Amino acid sequence: MSTWRPIPPPPFWKRWLPEWMHGPIALIFQLSLVAGVVLSGFAFFYFMLAMRFDMAEVAKLPAGTIFYDRKGVEITAPGGNGRKLVKREDIPQFLVNSLRAREDARFFEHSGVDVRGLMRATIRNIKDRDFTQGASTLSMQLARNCFKMKQKSLHRKFLEIALTLRVEANYSKDEILTHYLNRIYFGAGADGIEQAARTYFGKTTHDLTEGECAMIVGIIRGPHIFSPFRNLNAAIEQRNQTLNRLIAMKLIDEAHRDQIIAEPVKLVREDQRETQTSYALQAVRRELDRVLEDDDIQQGGLKVRTTLDMGWQNRLEIELTHAVEDLENEKTWNHPKEKEHVNGTEPNYVQYAAVTSDVRTGATLALIGGRNYSDSRFDRTRSSRDLGSAFEPFVAAAAAERGKLVLPGKPVQTGRQIGPAEVERLAKRCGIAGPFLQTEDLFRGSVAATPLEMSIGLATLGNKGKRAKPYLIAEIRDAAGEMIYKAQPQITAALSANAATDATSVLRKAGGTRCFTGATGSERDAWTLRLGPSGATAIWIGFDKPAVIAPEPRLRSLLDEFVERLGNN
């Protein structure tokens, strides 16, 4: 006997939809279930990956950048202030508003990921077929910075999102905001908001004005290109854009914006900046800003191997100091002495600058930008000074290049054989920028050059006419030891090998080196050129405000003694 069972009624959606739609709807439902399972597995996978990261790292002070010389010796210098941390109560509310307006308007509303912004960026990236838009919130930027994720890929973005959600779960919004500002790089060697405030404006974060808050926030997107030290107009434009965003968010009105814009920008003078600790490290930091992207610098823990030879650098500084002190101890010396310097005054005491370049590669082996970094941060290796008779090697090189006779000690007669235009052409090829006179006074040295230009020019003569581009950083590794930058020497032909050799004949022999010592006709600038087997050194001695140093014969004698003390290496 069979048992009769009632047929269950069809689902409600089948009763309301035409029969031909029943199959597609059922398929869509099944696919939705599968997609849900896949997405859940996908989310679980990235959640487990994110669990491997220590959230305590977010609150830790990032490791600083360490600099080494070419032999691997760590470079240290007195006076470094390092990264300074601020607390939330130290951060002005106007700075917080500016940061939201420029970087993350919905920071206090979203859970770390701005879904609307992420969708807009995804659509744009699909259209561009590239990762042109990031839609990163402050929380995402903090996660990326803390856990050193910089490669652009979908995998990295998904992991970044998972890590961001963990950061939001472990820290309050105020803590995230504070950690973010303490970590990021603001250019000019300033790590974190407090060091940036002191570097650019000479004050604490708490004391920043509204205009300074807006400008410092504007720097974030391009710490190198928007640094007010590098490009004040660009920094002002970024400040104004930040203020306009504040207007759009109805946090200020136009009258308030105009009042802020009318306030003068008061930057810290160069000689009062506190982020660098020596002329050499100051120059290295400038190059670091050029060769690395800002995101790489922000990661922290960089290990930078420079081209500097600190043994030679220190020896050169010591001997230069002795030479200048000998000058100051002359009975006829009538200028202020460096040791008599009094804070608050700016006496015009004698200064010096020196650069040693590797003859073959152009690597900078030593760089001295002045006599006392604590008193003056001005780097004199980049300042043009009159050359006088120190220009003779390049007059000789131009003549030799044209097959003319080089007459040592007679630069005018040597130069007349080819004319000023040929001398200018050759000097430029050796790295001296000019400007140049178009008269015979050029042969007498009526031209200016920086110590760096003279060092590279001298190295070109010592390298058989091959000119190398100067550089200070050999390689950079990240905190994990991975190579992220390696310099490649750039060599170009400037003149023939024979002409370069003939040009060095105007330099006197001193053991294994060739040297020049002397002063300009006005006796306001003294130069020492020293071409060794591997290094080309150019040294300038004089005053920031031009003044007669000493009678040329006595000055030459003291400089000759200085060269002898340096020896042949």
C-alpha positions in Angstrom: 0.0 0.0 0.0 1.6 3.3 -1.1 1.6 6.4 1.1 0.4 9.6 -0.4 2.4 12.7 0.4 1.3 16.2 -0.5 3.5 18.1 -3.0 5.0 21.2 -1.2 4.0 24.6 -2.7 6.7 26.3 -4.8 8.8 29.1 -3.2 7.1 32.4 -3.1 9.5 33.9 -5.7 8.4 31.2 -8.2 4.8 32.2 -7.7 5.6 35.8 -8.4 8.0 35.4 -11.3 7.4 34.0 -14.8 8.4 30.3 -15.2 11.1 31.2 -17.8 13.0 33.2 -15.0 13.0 30.3 -12.5 16.1 28.7 -13.9 18.3 31.9 -14.1 17.2 33.0 -10.7 18.1 29.7 -9.1 21.5 29.8 -10.9 22.2 33.3 -9.6 21.3 32.2 -6.1 23.6 29.2 -6.3 26.4 31.4 -7.7 25.9 33.9 -4.9 26.4 31.2 -2.4 29.6 30.0 -4.1 30.8 33.6 -4.3 30.0 34.1 -0.6 32.1 31.1 0.3 34.9 32.2 -2.0 34.9 35.7 -0.6 34.8 34.4 3.0 37.8 32.2 2.2 39.5 35.1 0.5 38.9 37.4 3.5 40.0 34.6 5.9 43.3 34.2 4.0 44.2 37.8 4.2 43.1 38.0 7.8 45.4 35.2 8.7 48.3 36.9 6.8 47.6 40.1 8.7 47.7 38.2 12.0 51.4 37.5 11.5 52.2 41.2 11.9 52.9 42.7 15.4 50.5 45.6 16.0 52.9 46.9 18.7 55.1 48.1 15.8 52.6 50.9 15.1 53.4 52.7 18.4 57.2 52.1 18.3 59.7 54.8 17.2 60.9 54.0 13.7 64.5 53.3 13.3 66.6 56.2 12.0 68.8 56.3 8.9 72.4 55.3 9.5 75.2 56.6 7.3 78.5 54.8 6.7 81.6 55.9 4.9 83.0 54.0 1.9 84.8 51.5 4.2 81.7 50.7 6.3 82.6 52.9 9.3 79.5 54.6 10.8 79.5 58.4 10.3 78.7 60.3 13.4 78.8 64.0 14.1 77.9 66.1 17.2 74.7 68.1 17.5 72.2 65.7 15.9 68.7 66.1 17.5 67.0 63.0 16.0 63.3 62.3 15.8 61.1 63.9 18.4 57.6 62.5 19.4 54.5 64.5 20.1 51.4 63.6 22.0 47.8 64.2 20.8 47.4 67.1 23.1 50.4 68.8 21.4 48.8 68.8 18.0 46.8 71.9 17.1 43.2 71.3 16.0 43.8 73.4 12.9 46.6 70.9 12.0 44.2 68.0 12.4 41.6 69.8 10.3 44.1 70.6 7.6 45.3 66.9 7.6 41.7 65.7 7.2 41.0 68.2 4.5 44.0 67.3 2.4 44.5 63.6 3.1 41.4 62.0 4.5 38.2 64.0 4.9 36.2 61.1 6.4 38.9 59.9 8.8 36.8 60.0 11.9 33.8 58.4 10.1 35.2 55.4 8.3 36.6 52.2 9.8 40.0 52.5 8.2 39.0 51.9 4.6 37.0 54.5 2.8 34.8 52.2 0.6 33.5 55.0 -1.5 36.9 56.4 -2.2 38.3 52.9 -2.9 35.5 52.2 -5.4 36.2 55.5 -7.2 39.9 54.7 -7.3 39.3 51.1 -8.5 37.2 52.3 -11.4 39.9 54.9 -12.3 42.6 52.3 -12.2 40.6 50.0 -14.5 40.2 52.8 -17.0 43.9 53.8 -16.8 45.0 50.1 -16.8 47.5 51.2 -14.1 47.6 51.9 -10.3 47.3 55.7 -10.8 44.8 56.1 -7.8 45.4 54.8 -4.3 42.5 56.0 -2.2 44.7 55.5 0.9 43.2 56.7 4.2 45.5 57.9 7.0 45.1 54.5 8.6 46.1 52.8 5.4 49.2 55.0 5.1 50.2 54.3 8.6 49.8 50.6 8.1 51.9 50.8 4.9 54.6 52.8 6.6 54.8 50.6 9.7 55.0 47.3 7.8 57.0 48.5 4.8 54.7 47.6 2.0 55.6 49.6 -1.1 55.2 47.3 -4.1 52.1 48.2 -6.1 50.0 45.0 -6.6 46.5 43.7 -5.8 48.0 41.3 -3.3 49.7 44.2 -1.5 46.5 46.3 -1.5 44.4 43.5 0.0 47.0 42.8 2.7 47.2 46.5 3.4 43.4 46.6 3.8 43.5 43.7 6.3 46.3 45.3 8.2 44.5 48.6 8.3 41.4 47.0 9.8 43.7 45.5 12.5 45.3 48.9 13.2 41.8 50.4 13.6 40.8 47.6 16.0 43.9 48.1 18.2 44.2 51.9 18.3 41.9 54.8 18.7 41.5 57.5 16.0 43.6 60.0 18.0 46.3 57.4 18.5 46.4 56.6 14.8 46.6 60.3 13.9 49.4 60.9 16.4 51.4 57.8 15.3 51.0 58.9 11.6 52.3 62.4 12.2 55.2 61.1 14.3 56.3 58.7 11.6 56.1 60.4 8.2 58.9 62.3 6.5 58.5 66.0 5.9 61.6 66.7 3.8 64.8 68.6 4.7 65.9 65.7 6.9 62.9 66.1 9.2 61.3 62.9 10.5 58.0 63.4 12.2 55.9 66.5 12.8 57.9 67.8 15.8 61.2 67.8 13.9 59.5 69.3 10.9 58.0 72.2 13.0 61.4 72.9 14.5 63.2 72.5 11.2 61.0 74.8 9.1 59.6 77.2 11.6 61.9 77.0 14.7 59.0 76.2 17.1 57.2 73.3 18.6 54.2 71.6 16.9 52.0 73.1 19.6 53.0 76.6 18.7 52.5 76.4 14.9 50.3 79.1 13.4 47.3 78.2 11.2 49.2 79.1 8.1 52.2 77.0 9.2 49.9 74.1 9.9 48.4 74.3 6.5 51.9 74.6 4.8 53.3 71.7 6.7 50.4 69.5 5.8 50.8 70.5 2.1 54.4 69.2 2.2 53.3 65.7 2.9 52.5 64.7 -0.7 55.9 65.8 -1.9 58.4 66.3 0.9 61.2 67.0 -1.5 59.5 69.1 -4.2 57.2 71.0 -1.8 59.8 71.8 0.9 59.7 75.5 1.5 63.5 75.5 1.7 63.7 74.1 -1.8 60.8 75.8 -3.4 58.9 78.3 -1.3 56.4 79.2 -4.0 55.4 75.5 -4.4 55.0 75.2 -0.6 52.8 78.3 -0.6 50.7 76.9 -3.4 50.2 73.6 -1.4 49.3 75.6 1.7 46.6 77.5 -0.3 45.2 74.3 -1.7 44.9 72.9 1.8 43.1 76.1 2.9 40.7 75.8 -0.1 39.9 72.2 0.9 39.1 73.5 4.4 36.7 76.0 2.8 35.1 73.1 0.8 34.6 71.2 4.0 33.1 74.3 5.6 35.7 74.3 8.4 36.8 77.9 7.5 35.3 80.6 5.3 37.0 82.7 2.6 37.7 85.6 4.9 39.5 83.4 7.3 41.6 81.9 4.4 42.5 85.4 3.2 43.6 86.4 6.7 45.9 83.3 6.9 47.4 83.9 3.5 48.1 87.6 4.4 50.4 86.5 7.2 54.1 86.5 6.2 55.9 83.1 6.0 58.7 83.1 8.6 61.1 80.2 7.9 64.1 79.3 10.0 67.4 80.8 8.7 69.8 78.2 7.2 72.4 78.8 9.9 69.8 78.0 12.6 68.4 74.7 11.2 68.8 71.8 13.5 68.3 68.6 11.5 71.8 68.2 10.0 75.0 67.6 11.9 77.9 68.3 9.5 78.5 69.8 6.0 79.2 66.3 4.6 76.0 64.8 6.1 74.0 67.8 5.0 75.1 67.2 1.4 74.5 63.4 1.7 70.9 64.1 2.9 70.3 66.4 -0.1 71.3 63.6 -2.4 69.2 61.1 -0.5 66.2 63.3 -1.1 67.0 63.3 -4.8 67.7 59.6 -5.4 64.9 58.0 -3.3 61.2 58.3 -3.4 59.7 59.9 -0.3 57.9 56.7 0.6 61.2 54.9 0.8 62.7 57.5 3.1 59.6 57.4 5.4 60.1 53.6 5.9 63.0 54.3 8.3 65.9 52.0 9.1 67.8 52.9 6.0 71.5 52.1 5.8 73.3 54.5 3.5 76.8 53.8 2.4 78.4 57.0 1.2 81.4 57.6 -0.9 83.1 59.6 1.9 86.5 58.5 3.3 86.2 59.6 6.9 89.9 59.1 7.5 90.9 61.5 4.8 88.0 63.8 5.6 89.1 64.2 9.2 92.8 64.6 8.2 91.9 67.3 5.7 89.8 69.2 8.3 92.6 69.0 10.9 95.3 70.2 8.6 93.1 73.0 7.1 92.3 74.2 10.6 96.0 74.3 11.5 96.7 76.2 8.3 94.1 78.9 9.0 95.1 79.2 12.6 98.7 79.8 11.4 97.3 82.6 9.3 95.4 84.1 12.3 98.5 83.9 14.5 100.5 86.1 12.1 101.6 89.3 13.8 100.1 91.4 10.9 96.6 89.6 11.1 94.0 92.3 11.6 90.7 90.3 11.2 88.5 88.6 13.8 89.6 85.1 14.8 87.2 82.2 14.8 87.9 81.4 18.5 86.8 85.0 19.3 83.4 84.4 17.9 80.6 85.6 20.2 77.1 84.3 19.9 74.7 86.8 18.5 77.3 88.5 16.3 78.5 87.6 12.8 82.2 88.5 12.6 83.8 88.1 9.2 86.4 85.6 10.2 88.3 83.6 7.6 86.6 80.5 6.2 87.5 77.5 4.0 85.9 74.9 1.8 87.3 71.7 0.3 86.2 68.8 -1.9 88.1 65.7 -2.8 86.8 63.7 -5.7 87.8 60.2 -6.8 89.7 60.7 -10.1 88.2 57.7 -11.9 84.6 57.7 -10.7 83.7 61.2 -9.5 82.8 59.9 -6.0 83.1 62.5 -3.3 85.8 61.4 -0.8 85.7 64.4 1.4 83.5 67.5 1.7 84.1 70.5 4.0 81.6 73.3 3.6 83.0 75.7 6.1 85.1 76.2 9.3 82.5 75.6 11.9 79.1 74.0 11.2 77.7 75.1 14.6 78.2 78.7 13.7 77.3 78.6 10.0 75.3 75.9 8.0 76.1 77.6 4.7 77.8 75.1 2.4 80.7 77.0 0.7 81.5 74.1 -1.6 78.6 75.2 -3.8 79.5 78.9 -3.7 81.4 80.4 -6.7 84.7 82.2 -5.9 87.2 84.0 -8.1 89.9 81.6 -9.4 92.7 83.9 -10.5 95.8 81.9 -11.4 94.1 78.6 -10.3 92.4 78.7 -13.7 95.7 78.2 -15.5 95.4 74.4 -15.9 92.2 74.8 -17.9 93.8 77.4 -20.2 96.6 75.0 -20.7 94.2 72.1 -21.4 92.3 74.1 -24.0 95.6 75.0 -25.8 96.8 71.5 -25.7 93.5 70.2 -27.0 94.0 72.4 -30.1 97.6 71.3 -30.5 99.1 74.5 -29.2 102.2 74.9 -27.0 101.6 75.0 -23.2 103.7 77.7 -21.5 103.8 77.0 -17.7 103.4 80.2 -15.7 102.4 82.2 -18.8 98.6 81.6 -19.1 98.0 84.8 -21.2 100.5 83.7 -23.8 99.1 80.2 -23.8 95.5 81.4 -24.1 96.2 83.9 -26.9 97.0 81.0 -29.2 93.3 79.9 -29.2 91.2 82.8 -27.8 88.7 83.1 -25.0 85.9 81.2 -26.7 88.0 77.9 -27.0 89.1 78.2 -23.4 85.4 78.7 -22.3 84.3 75.7 -24.3 86.9 73.4 -22.8 86.4 74.6 -19.2 82.7 73.9 -19.5 83.4 70.4 -20.7 85.6 69.9 -17.6 82.7 71.0 -15.4 83.3 74.7 -14.8 80.0 76.5 -15.4 81.2 80.1 -15.6 80.2 82.8 -16.5 83.3 83.6 -18.6 84.7 86.9 -19.9 85.3 87.1 -23.6 88.6 89.0 -23.2 92.2 88.2 -22.3 91.3 88.7 -18.6 89.8 85.2 -18.8 93.4 83.8 -19.2 94.4 85.6 -16.0 91.6 83.9 -14.2 88.7 86.4 -14.3 86.2 83.6 -13.8 84.6 82.1 -10.7 83.9 78.4 -9.8 82.8 76.4 -6.8 85.3 74.1 -5.0 83.1 71.2 -6.2 83.5 72.3 -9.8 87.2 72.7 -9.4 87.6 69.3 -7.8 85.8 67.6 -10.7 87.7 69.7 -13.3 91.0 68.7 -11.7 89.9 65.0 -11.6 89.1 65.2 -15.3 92.7 66.2 -16.0 93.9 63.4 -13.8 91.6 60.9 -15.5 93.1 61.3 -19.0 90.4 63.7 -20.0 87.4 61.7 -18.8 84.9 63.7 -16.7 82.9 61.9 -14.0 79.7 63.2 -12.5 80.1 63.8 -8.7 78.0 61.7 -6.3 78.0 61.0 -2.6 75.9 57.9 -2.1 77.2 54.5 -3.2 74.3 52.3 -2.1 71.2 52.2 0.1 69.7 49.2 1.9 66.4 49.1 3.7 65.9 47.9 7.2 65.8 44.3 6.0 69.2 44.6 4.3 67.7 44.6 0.8 69.4 46.8 -1.8 67.1 49.6 -2.9 69.6 51.9 -4.6 73.1 51.5 -6.1 75.0 54.3 -7.8 76.5 53.9 -11.3 79.4 56.2 -12.1 78.7 58.4 -15.1 81.7 59.1 -17.3 81.9 61.4 -20.4 84.8 62.4 -22.6 85.9 66.0 -22.1 89.2 66.2 -23.9 92.0 64.0 -25.2 94.3 62.1 -22.8 97.4 63.9 -24.2 95.8 67.3 -23.6 94.9 66.4 -20.1 98.5 65.2 -19.4 100.0 68.4 -20.9 97.6 70.5 -18.8 98.9 69.0 -15.5 102.4 70.2 -16.4 101.5 73.7 -15.1 101.1 72.1 -11.6 104.2 71.7 -9.5 105.4 68.3 -8.5 105.2 67.5 -4.8 106.3 63.9 -4.3 103.6 61.7 -5.9 101.2 64.6 -6.4 100.9 67.7 -8.5 99.9 70.9 -6.7 99.0 74.5 -7.0 98.9 77.1 -4.3 98.2 80.8 -4.7 95.9 83.7 -4.4 93.9 85.9 -6.7 95.3 89.2 -7.8 93.1 90.9 -5.2 94.4 88.6 -2.5 90.8 88.0 -1.4 90.6 84.3 -2.4 93.3 81.6 -2.0 93.2 78.3 -3.8 95.0 75.0 -3.3 94.7 72.3 -6.0 96.1 68.9 -5.3 96.0 66.0 -7.8 97.0 62.7 -6.3 97.0 59.2 -7.8 93.4 58.6 -6.8 92.0 61.9 -5.5 91.6 65.4 -6.8 91.3 68.1 -4.1 90.2 71.7 -4.5 90.5 74.0 -1.4 89.3 77.6 -1.1 90.3 80.0 1.7 88.8 83.4 2.1 86.0 85.5 3.7 82.2 85.3 3.2 82.4 89.1 2.9 85.4 89.5 0.6 88.5 91.0 2.2 92.2 90.8 1.7 93.5 87.6 3.4 97.3 88.2 3.5 100.1 89.2 1.1 100.3 86.6 -1.7 103.9 85.5 -1.0 103.2 84.8 2.7 99.9 83.1 1.9 101.5 80.9 -0.7 104.3 79.9 1.8 101.7 78.9 4.4 99.7 76.9 1.9 102.8 75.1 0.6 103.5 74.0 4.2 99.9 72.8 4.4 100.4 70.7 1.3 103.6 69.2 2.6 101.8 68.1 5.8 99.1 66.3 3.7 101.8 64.1 2.1 101.5 62.1 -1.1 98.5 59.9 -0.4 
